[in-house]
Every structure is written in C-alpha cells, then in structure tokens.
C-alpha cells in the first residue's frame, strides 16, 4: 500500500484553518497550469501578501473578486487590433487564479507595480472569538458577614409581614 506524505501541504498553509478543503483541492488540482506564478508571504502574525507576476497587464485588464472565502484573480488581455507583427514571441494569455482564504481573512487592497500584482490580506478575528482570561473568584461572588445576614433576614421578614 502506498503512503502519501502530506508534509508539504502543511507547510504551505500558513493562516489557513480549513485543512479538509485544502486537501480536497490539492487532490483535484490541475498541476499543468502554473500561470501566473505567485508567492504567498506571511508579513506578520495576522498579515499576509500574495504577489502575482502579471507582466504586460494593466489595471483595467485585471480583476479581483472575493466570494465565499475564495479570492479569484483574473487577467483578460484585450486584443490589439491593427498591429502587424513580424514575430510574436510574447504570449499574453488570459488567466484565472483562485486562492482559498482562511476564516476571518479579509482582502485589504491591491496594487500593480513593475509587473507584480500585490494583494494585501489581514486576518481579523472578532472579539467574541478571541481568547480571554477569566479571573477566578471575581465573578460577583461575595462573602456574607453575620451582620449582613441578620439585616437580610430582618428585611425579608418585614416584606413578608407587609404582604
């Protein structure tokens, strides 16, 4: 029986919490298309950056979309009509790249400079999901002194007599 080593997948999932979907996508992935090449960097604990090499594309030909936790980057090269090439060795092909975003990861912005499309990501965890410390013995509990107990009993007896 063959053994599958998943260690490389674990290394490439910084900031990604949904391991099952990543494994599923890896099993179905078409590895023949590697265009455009990209890097994913962890800048800080909750900040990430995706850089895509999109030389030859301008901002009008690129589109970014986030839907249901998936960032899609599309490039559509417009036809340059009226040009007559003696040799055309530079291929400008359309592309579509999809990135599964981890829970609570938001796209903060993107810019295009020197043929690199840089997409800034930030993981924003809601306050109710963050870990918090709960002090022991400070949840509003108090010790009733003997004099307090007597006053409480007297107050309860007065309420019952008035009723």
C-alpha positions in Angstrom: 0.0 0.0 0.0 1.4 3.4 -1.0 1.9 6.1 1.7 1.2 9.7 0.9 3.4 12.3 2.6 1.2 15.4 3.2 4.0 17.4 4.9 4.5 19.8 2.0 0.8 20.7 2.2 1.0 21.5 5.9 4.0 23.8 5.3 2.1 25.9 2.6 -1.0 26.6 4.6 0.1 29.4 6.8 -3.0 31.2 8.0 -5.4 28.6 6.6 -7.6 26.7 9.1 -9.7 24.6 6.8 -7.4 21.7 6.2 -10.0 19.4 4.7 -10.9 21.8 1.9 -7.2 22.3 1.1 -6.6 18.6 0.9 -9.6 18.2 -1.3 -8.5 21.0 -3.6 -5.0 19.5 -3.7 -6.3 16.1 -4.8 -8.4 17.8 -7.6 -5.8 20.4 -8.6 -4.7 20.7 -12.2 -1.0 21.0 -11.9 -0.4 21.6 -15.6 -1.3 25.3 -15.4 1.2 27.4 -13.4 0.4 30.8 -14.9 0.9 33.3 -13.5 3.5 32.4 -10.9 2.9 33.7 -7.4 4.3 34.0 -3.9 2.4 34.0 -0.6 4.2 35.7 2.2 3.5 36.0 6.0 4.4 39.5 6.9 3.3 39.5 10.5 1.2 37.2 12.7 -2.1 38.3 11.0 -0.9 39.9 7.8 -0.2 38.2 4.5 0.7 39.2 1.0 0.1 37.4 -2.4 2.3 38.6 -5.2 1.5 37.5 -8.8 3.8 38.1 -11.8 1.4 39.7 -14.3 3.9 41.5 -16.6 2.2 43.0 -19.6 -1.2 43.5 -17.9 -2.5 46.9 -16.8 -5.1 47.6 -14.0 -8.0 47.7 -16.5 -7.2 44.1 -17.6 -7.1 42.7 -14.1 -10.0 41.8 -11.8 -10.1 40.7 -8.2 -13.1 39.2 -6.5 -13.8 37.6 -3.1 -16.8 35.3 -2.8 -17.5 32.7 -0.1 -13.9 32.7 1.2 -12.3 32.4 -2.2 -10.1 35.1 -3.8 -10.2 35.0 -7.6 -7.7 36.9 -9.7 -8.5 37.2 -13.4 -6.5 38.7 -16.2 -8.1 39.3 -19.6 -5.8 40.6 -22.3 -7.5 42.8 -24.8 -6.8 42.1 -28.5 -4.6 44.7 -30.1 -6.2 45.1 -33.5 -4.4 46.9 -36.2 -0.9 45.7 -35.2 1.1 43.7 -37.7 3.8 41.6 -36.1 6.8 40.2 -37.9 7.5 38.0 -34.9 5.2 37.5 -31.9 7.1 35.7 -29.1 5.5 37.3 -26.1 2.3 35.4 -25.1 -0.3 37.4 -23.4 -2.9 34.9 -22.3 -5.9 35.3 -20.1 -5.7 33.6 -16.7 -7.7 32.9 -13.6 -6.1 32.0 -10.2 -8.1 31.1 -7.1 -6.9 31.2 -3.5 -8.9 29.7 -0.6 -8.8 32.2 2.2 -8.8 31.2 5.8 -11.6 32.1 8.2 -11.7 35.8 9.0 -9.1 36.7 6.4 -10.0 39.9 4.5 -8.5 41.5 1.4 -7.3 44.9 2.4 -6.2 46.1 -1.0 -4.1 45.5 -4.1 -1.6 47.4 -6.2 0.2 46.8 -9.5 3.8 47.9 -9.8 6.6 46.8 -12.1 4.6 43.8 -13.4 3.7 42.5 -9.9 0.2 42.5 -8.6 0.4 42.6 -4.8 -2.7 41.7 -2.8 -2.7 42.6 0.9 -4.5 40.3 3.3 -5.3 40.6 7.0 -6.8 38.1 9.5 -9.3 40.0 11.6 -10.6 37.8 14.4 -13.9 39.1 16.0 -13.7 40.0 19.7 -16.1 37.2 20.8 -13.8 34.6 19.1 -10.5 35.8 20.7 -9.2 34.0 23.7 -9.7 35.8 27.0 -8.6 35.3 30.6 -11.3 34.7 33.2 -10.2 35.6 36.7 -11.1 33.1 39.4 -13.2 34.3 42.3 -14.1 37.7 40.9 -17.4 36.8 39.2 -19.5 38.9 41.6 -19.4 36.4 44.5 -19.2 38.0 47.9 -18.9 36.7 51.5 -21.9 37.4 53.7 -20.9 38.6 57.1 -23.0 37.7 60.2 -24.3 41.3 60.5 -25.3 41.3 56.7 -27.1 38.0 57.2 -29.1 39.4 60.1 -30.1 42.5 58.2 -31.1 40.4 55.1 -33.3 38.2 57.3 -34.9 41.2 59.0 -35.7 42.8 55.6 -37.2 39.5 54.3 -39.4 39.3 57.5 -40.6 42.9 57.0 -41.6 42.2 53.4 -43.5 39.0 54.4 -45.3 40.9 57.2 -46.3 43.7 54.8 -47.8 41.2 52.4 
